[in-house]
């Protein structure tokens, strides 16, 4: 899941795992490749559900 910010641009602010309790109302489902691309592009991983760990992304 990708959570977007508020405003005109609504840029992505977090990547979440599906079912995360912290997902806001401004979110949409994405596939694995889109989530990996977002994380590689600098979108933060949710610190609660840690999608980066689930996807095998290492710093």
PyMOL commands that place a pseudoatom at each C-alpha (Angstrom):
pseudoatom trace, name=CA, resn=UNK, resi=1, chain=A, elem=C, hetatm=0, pos=[0.000, 0.000, 0.000]
pseudoatom trace, name=CA, resn=UNK, resi=2, chain=A, elem=C, hetatm=0, pos=[1.134, 3.547, -0.749]
pseudoatom trace, name=CA, resn=UNK, resi=3, chain=A, elem=C, hetatm=0, pos=[-0.082, 6.337, 1.520]
pseudoatom trace, name=CA, resn=UNK, resi=4, chain=A, elem=C, hetatm=0, pos=[-0.106, 9.789, -0.038]
pseudoatom trace, name=CA, resn=UNK, resi=5, chain=A, elem=C, hetatm=0, pos=[0.129, 13.206, 1.551]
pseudoatom trace, name=CA, resn=UNK, resi=6, chain=A, elem=C, hetatm=0, pos=[-2.439, 15.970, 1.458]
pseudoatom trace, name=CA, resn=UNK, resi=7, chain=A, elem=C, hetatm=0, pos=[-2.607, 18.782, -1.046]
pseudoatom trace, name=CA, resn=UNK, resi=8, chain=A, elem=C, hetatm=0, pos=[-2.527, 19.149, -4.772]
pseudoatom trace, name=CA, resn=UNK, resi=9, chain=A, elem=C, hetatm=0, pos=[0.459, 16.882, -5.500]
pseudoatom trace, name=CA, resn=UNK, resi=10, chain=A, elem=C, hetatm=0, pos=[-0.440, 14.126, -3.026]
pseudoatom trace, name=CA, resn=UNK, resi=11, chain=A, elem=C, hetatm=0, pos=[3.078, 12.709, -3.166]
pseudoatom trace, name=CA, resn=UNK, resi=12, chain=A, elem=C, hetatm=0, pos=[3.699, 9.304, -1.557]
pseudoatom trace, name=CA, resn=UNK, resi=13, chain=A, elem=C, hetatm=0, pos=[4.760, 9.566, 2.079]
pseudoatom trace, name=CA, resn=UNK, resi=14, chain=A, elem=C, hetatm=0, pos=[4.790, 5.928, 3.274]
pseudoatom trace, name=CA, resn=UNK, resi=15, chain=A, elem=C, hetatm=0, pos=[4.843, 2.394, 1.967]
pseudoatom trace, name=CA, resn=UNK, resi=16, chain=A, elem=C, hetatm=0, pos=[2.781, 0.015, 4.138]
pseudoatom trace, name=CA, resn=UNK, resi=17, chain=A, elem=C, hetatm=0, pos=[2.111, -3.700, 4.238]
pseudoatom trace, name=CA, resn=UNK, resi=18, chain=A, elem=C, hetatm=0, pos=[-1.509, -4.575, 3.544]
pseudoatom trace, name=CA, resn=UNK, resi=19, chain=A, elem=C, hetatm=0, pos=[-3.503, -4.649, 6.767]
pseudoatom trace, name=CA, resn=UNK, resi=20, chain=A, elem=C, hetatm=0, pos=[-1.253, -2.207, 8.635]
pseudoatom trace, name=CA, resn=UNK, resi=21, chain=A, elem=C, hetatm=0, pos=[-3.193, -0.435, 11.382]
pseudoatom trace, name=CA, resn=UNK, resi=22, chain=A, elem=C, hetatm=0, pos=[-1.474, 2.863, 10.532]
pseudoatom trace, name=CA, resn=UNK, resi=23, chain=A, elem=C, hetatm=0, pos=[-2.707, 3.125, 6.919]
pseudoatom trace, name=CA, resn=UNK, resi=24, chain=A, elem=C, hetatm=0, pos=[-4.521, 6.393, 6.410]
pseudoatom trace, name=CA, resn=UNK, resi=25, chain=A, elem=C, hetatm=0, pos=[-7.522, 7.063, 4.222]
pseudoatom trace, name=CA, resn=UNK, resi=26, chain=A, elem=C, hetatm=0, pos=[-5.315, 8.449, 1.425]
pseudoatom trace, name=CA, resn=UNK, resi=27, chain=A, elem=C, hetatm=0, pos=[-3.858, 5.125, 0.339]
pseudoatom trace, name=CA, resn=UNK, resi=28, chain=A, elem=C, hetatm=0, pos=[-3.972, 2.770, -2.602]
pseudoatom trace, name=CA, resn=UNK, resi=29, chain=A, elem=C, hetatm=0, pos=[-2.883, -0.762, -3.269]
pseudoatom trace, name=CA, resn=UNK, resi=30, chain=A, elem=C, hetatm=0, pos=[0.246, -1.370, -5.325]
pseudoatom trace, name=CA, resn=UNK, resi=31, chain=A, elem=C, hetatm=0, pos=[2.069, -4.467, -6.498]
pseudoatom trace, name=CA, resn=UNK, resi=32, chain=A, elem=C, hetatm=0, pos=[5.463, -5.632, -5.225]
pseudoatom trace, name=CA, resn=UNK, resi=33, chain=A, elem=C, hetatm=0, pos=[7.437, -3.906, -7.997]
pseudoatom trace, name=CA, resn=UNK, resi=34, chain=A, elem=C, hetatm=0, pos=[5.718, -0.569, -7.380]
pseudoatom trace, name=CA, resn=UNK, resi=35, chain=A, elem=C, hetatm=0, pos=[6.392, -0.826, -3.645]
pseudoatom trace, name=CA, resn=UNK, resi=36, chain=A, elem=C, hetatm=0, pos=[10.061, -1.641, -4.256]
pseudoatom trace, name=CA, resn=UNK, resi=37, chain=A, elem=C, hetatm=0, pos=[10.348, 1.247, -6.719]
pseudoatom trace, name=CA, resn=UNK, resi=38, chain=A, elem=C, hetatm=0, pos=[8.798, 3.643, -4.187]
pseudoatom trace, name=CA, resn=UNK, resi=39, chain=A, elem=C, hetatm=0, pos=[11.171, 2.507, -1.430]
pseudoatom trace, name=CA, resn=UNK, resi=40, chain=A, elem=C, hetatm=0, pos=[14.171, 2.803, -3.762]
pseudoatom trace, name=CA, resn=UNK, resi=41, chain=A, elem=C, hetatm=0, pos=[12.963, 6.269, -4.760]
pseudoatom trace, name=CA, resn=UNK, resi=42, chain=A, elem=C, hetatm=0, pos=[13.060, 7.537, -1.191]
pseudoatom trace, name=CA, resn=UNK, resi=43, chain=A, elem=C, hetatm=0, pos=[9.518, 6.947, 0.060]
pseudoatom trace, name=CA, resn=UNK, resi=44, chain=A, elem=C, hetatm=0, pos=[9.724, 5.994, 3.737]
pseudoatom trace, name=CA, resn=UNK, resi=45, chain=A, elem=C, hetatm=0, pos=[8.737, 2.549, 4.964]
pseudoatom trace, name=CA, resn=UNK, resi=46, chain=A, elem=C, hetatm=0, pos=[6.135, 2.561, 7.721]
pseudoatom trace, name=CA, resn=UNK, resi=47, chain=A, elem=C, hetatm=0, pos=[7.999, 2.092, 11.010]
pseudoatom trace, name=CA, resn=UNK, resi=48, chain=A, elem=C, hetatm=0, pos=[5.121, -0.015, 12.382]
pseudoatom trace, name=CA, resn=UNK, resi=49, chain=A, elem=C, hetatm=0, pos=[4.626, -2.686, 9.705]
pseudoatom trace, name=CA, resn=UNK, resi=50, chain=A, elem=C, hetatm=0, pos=[8.122, -2.544, 8.128]
pseudoatom trace, name=CA, resn=UNK, resi=51, chain=A, elem=C, hetatm=0, pos=[7.314, -3.388, 4.491]
pseudoatom trace, name=CA, resn=UNK, resi=52, chain=A, elem=C, hetatm=0, pos=[10.985, -2.948, 3.612]
pseudoatom trace, name=CA, resn=UNK, resi=53, chain=A, elem=C, hetatm=0, pos=[11.863, -5.936, 5.796]
pseudoatom trace, name=CA, resn=UNK, resi=54, chain=A, elem=C, hetatm=0, pos=[9.053, -8.031, 4.291]
pseudoatom trace, name=CA, resn=UNK, resi=55, chain=A, elem=C, hetatm=0, pos=[10.232, -7.143, 0.775]
pseudoatom trace, name=CA, resn=UNK, resi=56, chain=A, elem=C, hetatm=0, pos=[13.887, -7.881, 1.576]
pseudoatom trace, name=CA, resn=UNK, resi=57, chain=A, elem=C, hetatm=0, pos=[15.126, -4.322, 1.102]
pseudoatom trace, name=CA, resn=UNK, resi=58, chain=A, elem=C, hetatm=0, pos=[18.413, -3.698, 2.887]
pseudoatom trace, name=CA, resn=UNK, resi=59, chain=A, elem=C, hetatm=0, pos=[19.942, -0.296, 3.600]
for i in range(1, 59): cmd.bond("trace and resi %d" % i, "trace and resi %d" % (i + 1))
show_as sticks, trace
zoom trace
